[in-house]
Amino acid sequence: MTNLQPYLDFAIETAYLAGRLTLGHFQTGIRPDFKSDDSPVTVADRQAEELIRKRIESHYPDHAIVGEEFGATKTAGASFRWFVDPIDGTKSFVRGVPLYAVLLGLEIEGRAEVGAVYFPALDEMIAAATGLGCWWNGRRARVSEVADIKQAVVAFTDPMNMERYGRSAAWERIQRASYYRVGWSDAYGHALVATGRTEVMLDPVMNAWDCGPFPPILREAGGYFGDWAGHETIFGNEALSTTQALLPQVLALIEGDERK
């Protein structure tokens, strides 16, 4: 069995270093460029991903890398694959909002095994590896003990995306069933579930690099991360984080929704 501790330590250190780099650009009036999908990208995104890639290539030259800004390298037949999002929440970043993160996840033989999520402006690190627990700034992290959706806090990113991606009916049912709905968006929402501060986070559209670290983080915290059908994955083009206790209730509310 692979010893995951060195990979976890590396992911934590690398996410931290990349995050500190981004702070040099944060709240400086930085202006983004816009990609073909109208999503923003900045020099900070590119520099942070370059830092991460150089560290991976130096420490693990045989590993593949999939990054948001510079694509995939060495993917053919690679057993180890890193997923990199140098700034998750670039819209928050460019507006000076501190809820952005550096995401780094390691897939081994097709399964997400190691993850680190660092929120530089908050100095929060949440990281996990299979069998090694989930850790939040050095303390063990656990999901909430709330077991009834009626008491659950639900986080989301852009509510208009629920309509754009054919999830309006499911979203309406979840809103009506839950206690409180709040837009703690992007990676921060998923991290809040892992640390017991909210119970559900829903994203109707996600890329693999947006998801990379979260399966082991939620798994080790006693929760679930995956698609809206209950499958743990980073390739579902959508994401749901919740507790194991609430998962059946959330899936039951989602069922019956027909995508447009």
C-alpha positions in Angstrom: 0.0 0.0 0.0 1.3 3.4 -1.0 2.5 5.6 1.9 0.5 8.8 1.3 2.0 11.0 4.0 4.8 12.4 1.8 2.3 13.3 -0.9 0.1 15.0 1.7 3.0 17.0 3.1 4.0 18.0 -0.4 0.5 19.0 -1.3 0.1 21.1 1.8 3.5 22.9 1.3 2.9 23.5 -2.4 -0.6 24.9 -1.9 0.7 27.1 0.8 3.5 28.5 -1.3 1.3 29.1 -4.3 -1.2 30.8 -2.0 1.3 33.2 -0.5 2.3 34.1 -4.1 -1.3 35.1 -4.9 -1.4 37.4 -1.9 1.1 39.6 -3.6 -1.6 40.5 -6.1 -4.6 40.4 -3.9 -6.5 43.6 -3.3 -4.1 45.5 -5.6 -6.7 46.4 -8.3 -5.5 43.6 -10.5 -7.3 43.4 -13.8 -8.3 40.1 -15.3 -8.3 38.8 -18.9 -11.2 36.8 -20.0 -11.1 33.3 -21.5 -13.3 31.9 -24.2 -15.9 30.8 -21.7 -16.0 34.4 -20.2 -14.3 33.2 -17.0 -11.6 35.6 -15.7 -7.9 34.8 -15.4 -5.1 36.9 -14.0 -1.3 37.0 -13.8 -1.6 35.6 -10.3 -3.5 32.5 -11.6 -0.7 31.8 -14.2 2.2 32.5 -11.8 0.7 30.3 -9.1 0.1 27.4 -11.5 3.7 27.8 -12.8 5.0 27.5 -9.3 2.9 24.4 -8.6 3.9 22.7 -11.9 7.6 23.4 -11.3 7.5 21.8 -7.8 5.6 18.7 -9.1 8.0 18.3 -12.0 11.0 18.7 -9.7 9.8 16.3 -7.0 7.8 13.9 -9.1 8.9 14.0 -12.8 7.0 10.9 -13.8 3.6 12.3 -12.5 1.0 13.7 -14.9 -0.4 17.2 -14.3 -3.9 18.5 -15.2 -4.1 22.3 -14.6 -6.8 24.9 -15.3 -4.5 27.4 -17.0 -1.9 25.2 -18.8 -3.7 22.0 -19.6 -2.6 18.4 -19.3 0.9 17.0 -19.5 2.3 13.4 -19.4 -1.2 11.9 -19.1 -0.6 8.8 -21.2 -0.4 5.8 -18.8 0.4 7.8 -15.7 -0.6 6.2 -12.4 -0.2 9.4 -10.5 -2.0 12.5 -11.7 -2.1 15.9 -10.0 -5.1 18.2 -10.5 -4.3 21.9 -10.1 -6.5 25.0 -9.8 -4.2 27.9 -8.9 -7.0 30.2 -7.9 -10.5 28.7 -7.5 -12.8 31.7 -7.2 -11.0 34.1 -9.5 -14.2 36.3 -9.5 -13.8 36.7 -5.7 -10.1 37.2 -6.0 -10.2 40.1 -8.5 -12.8 41.9 -6.4 -10.8 41.6 -3.2 -13.1 39.0 -1.6 -11.0 36.6 0.6 -13.0 33.4 -0.2 -10.7 32.1 -3.0 -8.5 29.1 -2.8 -5.6 27.1 -4.2 -6.6 23.6 -5.0 -4.3 20.6 -5.3 -5.4 17.0 -5.6 -3.6 13.8 -6.4 -5.2 10.9 -8.2 -3.6 7.4 -7.9 -4.6 4.6 -10.2 -7.8 6.5 -11.0 -8.9 7.4 -7.5 -8.5 10.7 -5.7 -6.4 10.0 -2.7 -4.8 13.2 -1.5 -6.0 16.8 -1.4 -5.1 20.2 -0.1 -7.2 23.4 -0.2 -5.6 26.6 1.0 -7.4 29.9 1.4 -4.5 32.4 1.5 -6.4 35.5 2.5 -8.0 33.6 5.4 -4.9 31.5 6.1 -7.0 28.4 6.3 -5.6 25.0 5.2 -7.8 22.0 4.8 -6.0 18.8 3.7 -6.5 15.0 3.8 -5.2 11.7 2.4 -7.0 8.4 2.5 -6.5 6.8 5.9 -4.7 9.8 7.3 -7.7 11.9 8.3 -8.8 15.4 7.3 -7.0 18.3 8.9 -8.0 21.9 9.3 -5.1 24.1 10.3 -3.7 21.3 12.3 -6.9 20.2 13.9 -8.9 17.1 13.0 -11.9 18.1 10.8 -15.3 16.5 10.9 -18.6 17.1 9.1 -21.6 18.4 11.0 -23.8 16.1 13.1 -27.0 17.6 11.7 -29.1 14.6 10.5 -32.2 16.3 9.2 -32.3 18.4 6.1 -34.8 20.7 7.9 -31.9 22.0 10.0 -29.3 22.0 7.2 -27.4 25.1 5.9 -27.0 24.9 2.2 -24.3 26.8 0.3 -24.2 27.5 -3.4 -22.3 29.6 -6.0 -24.3 31.3 -8.7 -28.1 30.5 -8.4 -28.6 31.3 -12.1 -26.4 28.3 -12.9 -29.2 26.1 -11.5 -31.4 27.3 -14.3 -28.7 27.3 -17.0 -27.8 23.6 -16.3 -31.3 22.3 -15.9 -31.4 22.0 -12.1 -34.1 24.5 -11.2 -36.6 22.0 -10.0 -34.1 20.1 -7.8 -32.7 23.4 -6.4 -36.3 24.6 -5.6 -37.0 21.4 -3.7 -33.7 21.7 -1.7 -34.3 25.4 -0.9 -37.8 24.6 0.4 -36.6 21.6 2.5 -33.6 23.2 4.1 -33.1 25.6 7.0 -30.9 28.3 5.5 -29.5 29.0 2.1 -26.3 31.1 1.7 -23.9 32.0 -1.2 -20.6 30.9 0.4 -19.4 30.0 -3.0 -16.8 27.9 -4.9 -14.3 25.9 -3.0 -15.2 27.7 0.3 -18.6 26.1 0.3 -17.2 22.6 0.0 -14.6 23.3 2.7 -17.3 24.5 5.0 -19.1 21.2 4.7 -15.8 19.3 5.5 -15.3 21.4 8.6 -18.8 21.1 9.9 -19.8 24.7 9.4 -22.5 23.9 6.7 -24.2 20.7 5.7 -24.6 20.9 1.9 -22.8 22.5 -1.0 -24.2 22.3 -4.5 -22.5 23.2 -7.8 -24.4 22.3 -11.1 -21.2 22.9 -13.2 -17.6 21.9 -12.2 -14.4 21.0 -14.0 -12.1 18.2 -12.7 -9.5 20.7 -11.4 -12.3 22.4 -9.4 -12.9 19.1 -7.6 -9.4 17.5 -7.3 -8.8 17.7 -3.6 -12.3 17.2 -2.3 -13.1 13.5 -2.4 -10.4 12.6 0.1 -11.2 15.7 2.2 -14.9 14.9 2.5 -14.3 11.2 2.8 -11.9 11.5 5.6 -14.1 14.1 7.4 -17.0 11.7 7.3 -18.8 13.1 4.4 -19.4 12.8 0.7 -18.2 14.6 -2.4 -19.2 13.6 -5.9 -21.9 14.1 -8.5 -25.6 14.7 -7.9 -26.4 11.0 -8.3 -24.3 9.8 -5.4 -21.2 8.7 -7.2 -17.8 9.8 -5.7 -16.0 11.4 -8.7 -14.2 14.5 -9.9 -15.4 14.0 -13.4 -19.2 14.4 -13.0 -19.2 18.0 -14.4 -21.1 18.9 -11.2 -20.5 18.6 -7.5 -22.3 17.9 -4.2 -20.7 17.9 -0.8 -22.7 16.8 2.2 -22.7 14.5 5.2 -23.3 10.8 5.1 -26.3 11.2 7.2 -27.9 13.8 4.9 -26.8 12.3 1.6 -29.9 10.1 1.1 -32.2 13.0 1.9 -30.4 15.3 -0.5 -30.4 12.7 -3.3 -34.1 12.1 -2.8 -34.7 15.8 -3.3 -32.6 15.8 -6.4 -34.3 12.7 -7.9 -37.0 13.4 -10.5 -35.4 16.6 -11.7 -35.2 16.5 -15.5 -32.3 18.4 -17.1 -33.3 20.8 -19.8 
